[in-house]
Amino acid sequence: MALPAANPLLDFPGLPHFDAVTPAHIAPAVDALLDGARATIDMIERDAGPPTWDSVVAPLMDRLDRLHRAWNAVRNLNAVVNTPALRDAYHANLPKITAFYTDLGQNDALYRKFLALQAAPEFATLSQAAQRMIDNEIRDFRLGGAELDAAKRARFKAVKEELAELGAEFDEHVLDTENAWAHFVDDASALAGIPADVVSQARAAAAAERKPGYKLTLRMPCYLPVMQYAENRALRETMHRGFATIASEVADNPAWDNGPLIDRIVELRGEVASLLGYRNFAEVSLVPKMAQTPAEVLAFLRDLARRARPFAERDYAELAAFARDELGLSDFAAWDLSYAAEKLKARRYAYSEQEIKQYLPEDKVVAGLFRLVETIYGITIREAQAAVWHPSVRFFQVRDGAGALTGEFFFDLYARECKQGGAWMDDAINRRRIDDAVQHPVAYMICNLSPPAEGKPATFTHDEVITLFHEFGHGLHQLLTRVEVPGVSGIQGVEWDAVELPSQFMENYCWEWDVLKDMTAYVGDGPLHGTPLPRTLFDRMLAAKNFQSGMALVRQIEFALFDMLLYADYDPVAHTPWASPQALLDAVRAEVSVVPRPAYDRFIHSFSHIFDGGYAAGYYSYKWAEVLSADAYSLFEAAGVLSPSVGARFLEEILARGGSRSAMESFVAFRGRPPQLDALLRHNGMTLAS
Ligand SMILES: [Zn+2]
């Protein structure tokens, strides 16, 4: 091993040295960390004494923490600066990491030590957090195959490794298609209707390749406004087709077809389930979640669908009639949806997303977000210096009311090339006690928001502001934890279907006048420059908040039902009871959707959440957690949404607790009763008619 001390990935305990890490550092660091972890595991296994927290858990967690931090730094880089060299290094090391965790999950000797610890008198003396952490570990050993015989264990491991590779390949096909796909337009007249800042970015994108005209891409800050505003219907159709066929056999480059990967991933997950003694992968997925059975989730989704569908049908009928009568679109199609919706919204509520965007410059938005959480939780946030991976990335520190450092975070907000799409929060460092000191948590907060255009400050759409608030909610869950036990601090150990509670909770504030008004300043020229958003404009936005909320809700239910049925009932070998995943999607659409889609639509080919991300048989979690977040927010609505006392309680009972107790216990401790559906329906403009 060449000079591990000189390897920036092995320099603990500080922040990751993003300015110094190169792809060449990755393999030696991973090898050194894996060797160290294996040596510690050997030592624990050989220890003949009775297993205790100090002899088993503490040394194991210490090693795993280092490995997790280094690998998460690599994983973060792979997602945000996806260069070919980095991607190669990531792939070369991913199998080693996967194999290590699979071996760990199956380690019979360790499993028995944890079982013995759980049964020992010491267990009762441990904190609730430590007890829960041990219970979780034992559950995860079972789910990791620790109770299997040697032959099944080997097969289980091979399946896990193949799944990890297939997941990475799935995402790359999506990213490669997005990177390769471009539509060049020579003449600005073909871009009529598209906002000026989007047009100027398209011109800059073409110029960067020394080409004339305008380059349009499938990245959100370009794709969405084209679909919403382009008068040119053929252009919308071209873009829609590009987007709807990403990573499919009908895309421009069928080499990146995710179709075969989907069947294989479902098949392998089915094999995981049968090895572990479950009927299907959906059952496995639900073991560590709040929801108990696939049937319970399906009933929840179908109940929501039943309540939402009449609203969705009304939304769609209105939109189609408007498109026909006012826009002359008698053959109303999927590529007209956003365009017609934007026109109808502008007609009915007399404003446009782009008008609002002119009032939401980045500096005001970020300052307003920080002021909000400082008010509610009594914390302070200040910018600080740290090594970053791109010049546009910023770094901040969070301090509590007494001025003590509680956490730090990276902000990487703009969309750019070679950065995976979407928005997410990931942990860089987790909070835990190490002897007399506490290691404070650090988070990555990554978005793909509109970048600054040609020397002007970045301005965000209201939807983008909502995304930012959402990810920041995850970040606060990670950063404001008071748990000192590894594995259950921050977002660790939180049931997956409750993990969206703090994030979706934050979205509500984007609709509060007292919060939003101070986040606005008009950026255009003229007498309005610098003025805040007018109340009248906000009132129109608010009136439009639930515009088409029925359609949006059934769309989410469509994804969630597809996901749950795919992993509960679909057999990818016999192709029953549906001939293919696409046939299942068609059946789900027939059940809940109100919008016709073209035959070439291959949405599921880019549905990374459930094929690479952790949402397999878990996509329902968004709606499940929204019941919790809406109901939690209703207590703020009753007391005043900026109430520091309710904020302190939310911090104490939910954010600070992390995974140290069940999400239901945390919710009831905050709300004083179990969750109810009313607030979710009210927030979506749906009354409790049943
Ligand atoms: Zn989220």
Residues whose N, C-alpha, C, O or C-beta is under 5 A from the ligand:
A	BS01	ZN	E500 S503
